[in-house]
Amino acid sequence: MPPTLYAAVKLALQNKGSRLPAATKSQVLQETAALLNGAFQPFLAGNFTTDGAEIKGILMVQETPRLIQLIQLVDLEMNPLHFNYALGVGSISGKVTPDSYDETGPAWTRVNRALKEAARSTQDIMVRLPSSFLTRTVNTLFAVESDLRNNWSAAHRETIKLVRRGRTQVEMAELLGVTQAAISQRLKHARWDRYLEVCAALDELLTQARWQLLLPWDLHKAQRKKGAPKGD
């Protein structure tokens, strides 16, 4: 019987966020963990917690595409603070319960490596999946997602918050005290339609992670490197 796969997730404040006083940083991380637990509770195998340096939690592997929603939620609700995000799919050593789990196994190895890569990269999200081909493809798309999202202004974000809540452009204009044309221009300048296209493609690719899918590229690579772990 194959091991159960999980999607380990980690978040860390970016360097400019680390300049916050220790007490303030700890409070921010606790607030962010609580925000995520409230929004994603039905989809969690392990609740989000913080050790004062970073936030960790475990999504059920079939809920891996919700990482996109998670990133959007934190970006919109915790702005102007900025985070790095990491995802690692694989097995986890020991028993996993909502309130107790060990940080060992391939999923955690992958997420820790991904978080280090995100800290060194110009994009704020990195993933590591069982398939090296999917990993490369997904990270390429996340580079586009990251560029689009990080170019949103405060006005873009207040409009996108309402879009995500299902408001019409007429309703948004009334709530924000601007014209409908201004709302349309904000979404155009935020490249919202393009952003949704990228997220839809990411959703489809991340859905494949639950099958620990190995495409021909990975199989050929494995044959060349016998015994080497795939996707780590």
Secondary structure, DSSP 8 states (H G I E B T S, - for coil): -----EEEEEEEE-TTGGGS-HHHHHHHHHHHHHHHHHHHGGGEEEEEEE-SS-EEEEEEGGGTTHHHHHHHHHHHHHTTS-EEEEEEEE--SS--BTTB--S-SHHHHHHHHHHHHHHHSSSSEEEE-SSHHHHHHHHHHHHHHHHHHHT--HHHHHHHHHHHTT--HHHHHHHHTS-HHHHHHHHHHTTHHHHHHHHHHHHHHHHGGGGT---HHHHHHHHHSTT--S--
